């Protein structure tokens, strides 16, 4: 019976492993691109605060924070860690 469960869970572990690898690569690439983009938007936000409208400048700074490596990419890293913990929990449960 345990052998049958190992055979059934092996593809799930494989899929989770490939998913974690792909997401790690995507997070690395998007962190680099979005980090550069957030710098440009933050500079634009400061310029808008000084010259045009404080409200629009604050909105741009908020957007810059969300796409910076400390915003949404960090939330994606946290979620990816939870998926990886699930994979390890399944492995520990099945293979001891």
C-alpha distances in whole Angstrom, upper triangle without the diagonal:
4,5,5,6,9,10,11,13,14,17,18,18,21,22,23,24,27,28,29,31,33,33,35,37,38,39,41,43,44,44,47,48,48,50,53,53,53,56,58,57,58,61,62,61,64,67,66,66,70,71,70,68,66,64,63,63,60,58,58,57,54,53,53,51,48,48,49,46,46,46,43,41,41,39,37,36,35,33,31,31,29,26,26,25,22,21,21,19,16,16,17,14,11,13,15
4,5,5,6,9,10,11,12,15,16,16,18,20,21,22,24,25,26,28,30,31,32,34,36,36,38,40,41,42,44,46,46,47,50,51,50,53,55,55,55,59,60,59,61,64,64,64,67,69,68,66,64,62,61,60,58,56,56,55,52,50,51,49,46,46,46,43,43,43,40,39,38,36,34,33,32,30,28,28,26,24,23,22,19,18,18,16,13,13,13,11,8,9,11
4,5,5,6,9,10,11,14,15,15,17,19,20,21,23,25,25,27,29,30,31,33,35,36,37,39,40,41,44,45,45,47,50,50,50,53,55,55,56,59,60,59,62,64,64,64,68,69,68,66,65,62,61,61,58,56,56,55,52,51,51,49,46,46,46,43,44,43,41,39,38,37,35,34,33,31,29,28,27,24,23,23,20,18,18,18,14,13,15,13,9,10,13
4,5,5,6,9,10,12,14,15,16,18,19,20,22,24,25,27,28,30,31,33,34,35,37,39,40,41,43,45,45,46,49,50,50,53,55,54,55,58,59,58,61,63,63,64,67,68,67,65,64,61,60,60,58,55,55,54,51,50,50,48,45,45,46,43,43,43,40,38,38,36,34,33,33,30,28,28,26,24,23,23,20,18,19,18,15,14,16,14,11,12,15
4,5,5,6,8,11,11,12,14,16,17,18,20,21,22,24,26,27,28,31,32,33,34,37,37,38,41,42,42,44,47,47,47,50,52,51,52,55,56,55,58,60,60,60,64,65,64,62,60,58,57,56,54,52,52,51,48,47,47,45,42,42,43,40,40,39,37,35,35,33,31,30,29,27,25,25,23,20,20,19,17,15,16,14,11,11,13,10,8,10,13
4,5,5,6,9,10,10,12,14,15,16,18,20,20,22,24,25,26,28,30,31,32,34,35,36,39,40,40,42,45,45,45,48,50,50,51,54,55,54,57,59,59,59,63,64,63,61,60,57,56,56,54,51,51,50,47,46,46,44,41,41,41,38,39,38,36,34,33,32,30,29,28,26,24,23,22,19,18,18,16,14,14,14,10,9,11,10,6,8,11
4,6,5,8,10,10,11,14,15,16,18,19,21,22,24,25,27,28,30,31,33,34,35,37,39,40,41,42,45,45,46,48,50,50,51,54,55,55,57,59,59,60,63,64,63,62,60,58,56,56,54,52,51,51,48,46,46,45,42,41,42,39,40,39,36,35,35,33,30,30,29,27,25,25,24,21,20,20,18,15,16,16,13,12,15,13,10,11,15
4,6,7,8,10,11,12,14,15,17,18,20,21,23,24,26,27,28,30,32,33,34,35,38,39,39,41,44,44,44,47,49,48,49,52,53,53,55,58,57,58,61,62,61,59,58,55,54,54,52,49,49,49,46,44,44,43,40,39,40,38,38,37,34,33,33,31,28,28,28,25,23,23,22,19,19,19,16,14,16,15,11,12,15,13,10,12,16
4,6,5,6,9,10,11,12,14,15,17,19,20,21,22,25,26,27,29,31,31,32,35,36,36,38,41,41,41,44,46,45,46,49,50,50,52,55,54,55,58,60,58,57,55,53,51,51,49,47,46,46,43,41,41,40,37,36,37,34,35,34,31,30,29,28,25,25,24,22,20,20,18,15,15,15,12,10,12,12,8,8,11,10,8,10,13
4,5,5,6,9,10,11,12,14,15,17,18,20,21,23,24,26,27,29,30,31,34,35,35,37,40,40,40,43,45,45,46,49,50,50,52,54,54,55,58,59,58,57,55,53,52,51,49,47,46,46,43,41,41,40,37,36,37,34,35,34,31,29,29,28,25,24,24,22,20,20,19,16,15,16,14,11,12,13,10,9,12,12,9,10,14
4,5,5,6,9,10,11,12,14,15,16,18,20,21,22,24,26,27,28,30,32,33,33,35,38,38,39,41,43,43,44,47,48,48,50,52,52,53,56,57,56,55,53,51,50,49,48,45,44,44,41,39,40,38,35,34,35,33,34,33,30,28,28,27,24,24,24,21,19,20,19,15,15,17,14,11,14,15,12,11,15,15,13,14,17
4,5,5,6,9,10,10,12,14,15,16,18,20,21,22,24,26,26,28,30,31,31,33,36,36,36,39,41,41,42,45,46,45,48,50,50,50,54,55,54,52,51,48,47,47,45,42,42,41,39,37,37,36,33,32,33,30,31,30,27,25,26,24,21,21,21,18,16,17,15,12,12,14,11,8,11,12,9,10,13,13,12,13,16
4,5,5,6,9,10,10,12,14,15,16,19,20,21,23,25,25,26,29,30,30,32,35,35,35,38,40,40,41,44,45,45,47,49,49,50,53,54,54,52,50,48,47,46,44,42,41,41,38,36,36,35,32,31,31,29,30,29,26,24,24,23,20,19,19,17,15,15,14,11,10,11,9,6,9,10,7,7,11,12,10,11,14
4,5,5,6,8,10,11,12,14,15,17,18,20,21,23,24,26,28,29,30,31,34,34,35,37,39,39,40,43,44,44,47,49,49,50,53,54,53,52,50,48,47,46,44,42,41,41,38,36,36,35,32,31,31,29,30,30,27,24,25,24,21,20,21,18,15,16,16,13,12,14,12,9,11,14,11,10,14,15,14,14,17
4,5,5,6,9,10,11,12,14,16,16,18,20,21,22,24,26,27,27,29,32,32,33,35,37,37,38,41,42,42,44,46,46,47,50,51,50,49,48,46,44,43,42,39,38,38,36,34,34,33,30,28,29,27,28,27,24,22,23,22,18,18,19,16,14,15,15,11,11,14,12,9,13,14,12,13,16,17,16,17,20
4,6,5,6,9,10,10,12,14,15,16,18,20,21,22,24,25,26,27,30,30,31,33,35,35,36,39,40,40,42,44,44,45,48,49,49,47,45,43,42,41,39,37,36,36,33,31,31,30,27,26,27,24,25,25,22,20,20,19,16,15,16,13,10,12,11,8,8,10,9,6,10,12,10,11,14,15,15,16,18
4,5,5,6,9,10,11,13,14,15,17,19,20,21,23,25,25,27,29,30,30,33,35,35,36,39,40,40,42,44,45,45,48,50,49,48,46,44,43,42,40,38,37,36,34,32,32,30,28,26,27,24,25,25,22,20,20,19,16,15,16,14,11,12,13,9,8,11,11,7,10,13,12,11,14,16,15,16,18
4,5,5,6,9,10,11,12,14,16,17,18,20,22,23,24,25,28,28,29,32,33,34,35,38,38,39,41,43,43,44,47,48,48,47,45,44,42,41,39,37,36,35,33,31,31,30,27,25,26,23,25,25,22,19,20,20,16,16,17,15,12,14,15,11,11,14,14,11,13,16,15,15,18,20,19,19,21
4,5,5,6,8,10,11,12,14,15,16,18,20,21,21,23,26,26,27,29,31,31,32,35,36,36,38,40,40,41,44,46,45,43,42,40,38,38,36,34,33,32,30,28,28,27,24,22,23,21,22,22,19,16,17,17,13,13,15,12,9,12,12,9,9,13,12,10,13,16,15,15,19,20,20,20,23
4,6,5,6,9,10,10,12,14,15,16,18,20,20,22,24,25,25,28,30,30,31,34,35,35,37,39,39,40,43,44,44,42,41,39,37,37,35,33,32,31,29,27,26,25,23,21,21,19,20,20,17,15,15,15,11,10,12,10,7,9,10,8,7,11,11,9,12,14,14,15,17,19,19,20,22
4,6,5,6,9,10,11,13,14,15,17,19,20,21,23,24,25,27,29,30,31,33,35,35,37,39,40,41,43,45,44,43,42,40,38,37,36,34,32,32,30,28,27,26,24,22,22,19,21,21,19,16,16,17,13,12,15,14,10,12,14,11,10,14,14,12,14,17,17,17,19,22,21,21,23
4,5,5,6,9,10,11,12,14,16,17,18,20,22,22,23,26,27,28,29,32,33,33,35,37,38,39,41,43,42,41,40,38,36,35,34,32,30,30,28,26,25,25,22,20,20,18,20,20,17,15,16,16,13,12,15,14,11,13,15,13,12,16,16,15,17,20,20,19,22,24,24,24,26
4,5,5,6,8,10,10,12,14,15,15,17,20,20,21,23,25,25,26,29,30,30,33,35,35,36,39,40,39,38,37,35,33,32,31,29,27,27,25,23,22,21,19,17,17,15,17,17,14,11,13,13,9,9,12,10,7,11,13,10,11,14,15,14,16,19,19,20,22,24,24,25,27
4,5,5,6,9,10,10,13,14,15,16,19,20,20,22,24,25,26,28,30,30,32,34,35,36,38,40,39,38,37,36,34,32,31,29,28,27,25,23,22,21,19,17,17,14,16,16,14,11,12,13,9,8,11,11,8,10,13,12,11,14,16,15,16,19,20,20,22,24,25,25,26
4,5,5,6,8,10,11,13,14,15,17,18,20,22,23,24,25,28,29,29,32,33,34,35,38,39,39,38,37,36,34,32,31,30,27,27,26,23,22,22,20,17,17,14,17,18,16,12,14,15,12,11,15,14,11,14,17,15,14,18,19,18,19,23,23,23,25,27,28,28,29
4,5,5,6,8,10,11,11,14,16,16,17,20,21,21,23,25,26,27,29,31,31,33,35,36,36,35,34,33,30,29,29,27,25,24,23,20,19,19,17,14,15,13,16,16,13,10,13,14,10,10,14,13,11,14,17,15,15,19,20,19,21,24,24,24,27,29,29,30,31
4,6,5,6,8,10,10,11,14,15,15,18,20,20,21,23,25,25,27,29,30,31,33,35,34,33,32,31,29,27,26,24,23,22,20,18,17,16,14,12,12,10,12,12,10,7,9,10,8,7,11,11,10,12,15,14,14,18,19,19,20,23,24,24,26,28,29,30,31
4,6,5,6,9,10,11,13,14,15,17,19,20,21,23,25,25,27,29,30,31,33,35,35,34,33,32,30,28,27,26,24,23,22,20,18,17,16,13,12,10,13,14,13,9,11,13,11,10,14,14,12,14,17,17,16,19,21,21,22,25,26,26,28,30,31,31,32
4,5,5,6,8,10,11,12,14,16,17,18,20,22,23,24,26,28,29,30,32,33,33,33,32,31,29,27,27,25,23,22,22,19,17,18,16,13,13,11,15,15,14,10,13,15,13,13,16,17,15,17,20,19,19,23,24,23,25,28,29,28,31,33,34,33,35
4,5,5,6,8,10,10,11,14,15,16,17,20,20,21,24,25,26,27,30,31,30,30,29,28,25,24,24,22,19,19,18,15,14,14,13,9,10,9,12,12,10,8,11,13,11,12,15,15,14,17,19,19,19,23,24,24,26,28,29,29,31,34,34,35,36
4,6,5,6,9,10,10,12,14,15,16,18,20,20,22,24,25,26,28,30,30,29,28,27,25,23,22,21,18,17,17,15,13,12,12,8,7,6,9,10,10,6,9,12,10,10,14,15,14,16,19,19,19,22,24,24,25,28,29,29,31,33,35,35,36
4,6,5,7,9,10,11,13,15,15,17,19,20,22,23,25,26,28,29,29,29,28,28,25,23,23,22,19,18,19,16,14,14,14,11,9,8,12,13,13,10,13,15,14,14,17,19,18,19,22,22,22,25,27,27,28,31,32,32,34,36,37,37,38
4,5,5,6,9,10,11,12,14,16,17,18,20,22,23,24,26,27,27,27,27,26,23,22,22,20,17,17,18,15,12,14,13,10,9,10,13,14,13,11,14,16,15,16,19,20,19,21,24,24,24,27,29,29,30,33,34,34,36,38,39,39,41
4,5,5,6,8,10,10,12,14,15,16,18,20,20,22,24,25,25,24,24,23,20,19,19,17,14,14,14,11,9,10,10,6,6,7,11,10,10,9,12,14,13,14,17,18,18,20,23,23,24,26,28,28,30,32,33,34,36,38,39,39,40
4,5,5,6,9,10,10,12,14,15,17,19,20,21,23,24,25,24,23,23,21,18,18,17,14,13,14,12,9,10,10,7,5,6,9,10,11,10,12,15,14,15,18,19,19,21,24,24,25,27,29,29,31,33,34,35,36,39,40,40,41
4,5,5,7,9,10,11,13,14,16,17,19,20,22,23,24,24,23,23,20,18,19,18,15,14,15,13,10,12,13,10,8,10,13,14,14,13,16,18,18,18,21,23,23,24,27,28,28,30,32,32,34,36,38,38,40,42,43,43,44
4,5,5,6,9,10,11,12,14,15,16,18,20,21,21,21,21,20,18,16,16,15,12,12,13,10,8,11,11,8,8,11,13,13,13,13,16,18,18,19,22,23,23,25,27,28,29,31,33,33,35,37,38,39,41,43,44,44,45
4,5,5,6,9,10,10,12,14,15,16,18,20,20,19,18,18,16,13,13,13,9,9,10,8,4,7,8,6,5,9,11,10,12,12,14,16,17,18,20,22,22,24,26,27,28,30,32,33,34,36,38,38,40,42,43,44,45
4,5,5,6,9,10,11,12,14,15,17,18,19,19,18,19,16,14,14,14,11,10,12,11,7,9,11,10,8,11,12,13,15,15,16,19,20,20,23,24,25,26,29,30,30,32,35,35,36,38,40,41,42,44,46,46,47
4,5,5,6,9,10,11,12,14,16,16,17,18,17,18,15,13,14,14,10,10,13,11,8,11,13,11,11,14,16,16,17,17,19,21,22,23,25,27,27,29,31,32,33,35,37,38,39,41,43,43,45,47,48,49,50
4,5,5,6,9,10,10,12,14,15,15,15,15,15,12,10,11,10,6,7,10,8,6,9,11,10,10,13,15,14,15,16,18,20,21,22,24,26,27,29,31,31,33,35,36,37,39,41,42,43,45,46,48,49,49
4,5,5,6,9,10,10,12,14,15,14,13,14,12,9,9,10,7,5,9,8,5,8,11,10,10,13,14,13,16,17,18,20,21,23,24,26,27,29,31,32,33,35,36,38,39,41,42,43,45,47,48,49,49
4,5,5,6,9,10,11,12,14,14,14,15,13,10,11,12,9,8,12,12,9,12,15,14,13,16,17,17,19,20,21,24,25,26,28,29,30,32,34,35,36,38,40,41,42,44,46,47,48,50,51,52,52
4,5,5,6,9,10,10,11,12,12,13,10,8,10,11,7,8,12,11,10,13,15,14,14,18,19,18,20,21,23,25,26,27,29,30,31,33,35,36,37,39,41,42,43,45,47,48,49,51,53,53,54
4,5,5,6,9,10,10,10,9,10,8,4,7,8,5,5,9,9,8,11,13,14,14,17,17,17,19,20,22,23,25,26,28,29,31,32,34,35,37,38,40,41,43,44,46,47,49,50,52,53,53
4,5,5,6,9,10,10,9,11,10,6,8,10,8,8,11,12,11,13,16,16,16,19,19,19,21,23,24,25,27,28,30,31,33,34,36,37,39,40,42,43,45,46,48,49,50,52,54,55,55
4,5,5,6,8,9,10,12,10,7,11,12,10,10,14,15,13,16,19,19,18,22,22,22,24,25,27,28,30,31,33,34,36,37,39,40,41,43,45,46,47,49,51,52,53,55,57,57,58
4,5,5,5,6,7,9,7,5,9,10,8,10,13,13,13,16,18,18,19,22,22,21,23,25,27,28,30,31,33,34,35,37,39,40,42,43,45,46,48,49,51,52,53,55,57,58,58
4,6,6,5,4,7,7,4,7,10,9,9,12,14,14,16,18,19,19,23,22,21,24,26,27,28,30,31,32,34,36,37,39,40,42,43,45,46,48,49,51,52,53,55,57,58,58
4,6,7,7,11,11,8,11,13,13,13,16,17,17,18,21,22,22,25,25,24,27,29,30,31,33,34,35,37,39,40,42,43,45,46,48,49,51,52,54,55,56,58,60,61,61
4,7,8,12,11,9,13,15,14,15,18,19,18,21,23,23,24,27,27,26,28,30,32,33,35,36,38,39,41,42,44,45,47,48,50,51,53,54,56,57,58,60,62,63,63
4,7,9,8,8,11,13,12,14,17,17,18,20,22,23,24,27,27,26,28,30,31,32,34,36,37,38,40,42,43,44,46,47,49,50,52,53,55,56,58,59,61,62,63
4,5,5,6,9,10,11,12,14,16,17,18,20,22,22,26,25,24,26,28,30,30,32,34,35,36,38,40,41,42,44,45,47,49,50,51,53,55,56,57,59,60,61
4,6,5,6,9,10,10,12,14,15,16,18,20,21,24,23,22,24,27,27,28,30,32,33,34,36,38,39,40,42,43,45,47,48,49,51,53,54,55,57,58,58
4,5,5,6,9,10,11,13,14,15,17,19,20,23,22,20,22,25,26,26,28,31,31,32,34,36,37,38,40,41,43,45,46,47,49,51,52,53,55,56,57
4,5,5,6,9,10,11,12,14,15,17,18,22,21,19,21,24,25,25,27,29,30,31,33,35,36,37,39,41,42,43,45,46,48,50,51,52,54,55,56
4,5,5,6,9,10,10,12,14,16,16,20,19,18,20,22,23,24,26,28,29,30,32,34,35,37,38,40,41,43,44,45,47,49,50,51,53,54,55
4,5,5,6,9,10,10,12,14,15,18,17,16,18,21,21,22,24,26,27,28,30,31,33,34,36,37,39,40,42,43,45,46,47,49,51,52,52
4,5,5,6,9,10,11,13,14,18,17,15,16,19,20,20,22,25,25,26,28,30,31,32,34,36,37,39,40,41,43,45,46,47,49,50,51
4,5,5,6,9,10,11,12,16,16,14,15,18,19,20,22,24,25,26,28,29,31,32,34,35,37,38,40,41,43,44,46,47,49,50,50
4,5,5,6,9,10,10,14,13,12,14,16,17,18,20,22,23,25,26,28,29,31,32,34,35,37,38,40,41,43,44,46,47,48,49
4,5,5,6,9,10,13,12,10,12,15,15,16,18,20,21,22,24,25,27,28,30,31,33,34,36,37,39,40,41,43,45,46,46
4,5,5,6,8,12,12,9,10,13,15,15,17,19,20,21,23,25,26,27,29,30,32,33,35,36,38,39,41,42,44,45,45
4,6,5,6,10,10,9,11,12,14,15,16,18,20,21,22,24,26,27,28,30,32,33,34,36,38,39,40,42,44,45,45
4,6,5,8,7,6,9,11,11,13,15,16,17,19,20,22,23,25,26,28,29,31,32,34,35,37,38,40,41,42,43
4,6,8,7,4,6,8,10,10,12,14,15,16,18,20,21,22,24,25,27,28,30,31,33,34,36,37,39,40,40
4,7,8,6,6,7,10,11,11,13,15,16,17,19,21,22,23,25,27,28,30,31,33,34,35,37,39,39,40
4,5,5,7,7,9,11,12,13,15,17,18,19,21,22,23,25,27,28,29,31,33,34,35,37,39,39,40
4,6,7,5,6,9,10,10,12,14,15,16,18,20,20,22,24,25,26,28,30,31,32,34,36,36,36
4,7,7,5,8,10,10,11,14,15,16,18,20,20,22,24,25,26,28,30,31,32,34,36,36,36
4,6,6,7,9,10,11,13,15,16,17,19,20,22,24,25,26,28,30,31,32,34,36,37,37
4,5,5,6,9,10,11,12,14,15,17,18,20,21,23,24,26,27,29,30,32,33,34,35
4,5,5,6,9,10,10,12,14,15,16,18,20,21,22,24,26,27,28,30,32,32,33
4,5,5,6,9,10,11,13,14,15,17,19,20,21,23,25,26,27,29,30,31,31
4,5,5,6,9,10,11,13,14,15,17,19,20,21,23,25,26,27,29,30,31
4,5,5,6,9,10,11,12,14,15,17,18,20,21,23,24,26,27,28,29
4,5,5,6,9,10,10,12,14,15,16,18,20,21,22,24,26,26,27
4,5,5,7,9,10,11,13,15,15,17,19,20,21,23,25,26,26
4,5,5,6,9,10,11,13,14,15,17,19,20,21,23,24,25
4,5,5,6,9,10,11,12,14,16,17,18,20,21,22,23
4,5,5,6,9,10,10,12,14,15,16,18,20,21,21
4,5,5,6,9,10,10,12,14,15,16,18,20,20
4,5,5,6,9,10,11,13,14,15,17,18,19
4,5,5,6,9,10,11,12,14,15,16,17
4,5,5,6,9,10,10,12,14,15,15
4,5,5,6,9,10,10,12,14,15
4,5,5,6,9,10,11,12,13
4,5,5,6,8,10,10,11
4,5,5,6,9,10,10
4,6,5,6,8,10
4,5,5,6,7
4,6,5,5
4,6,6
4,6
4
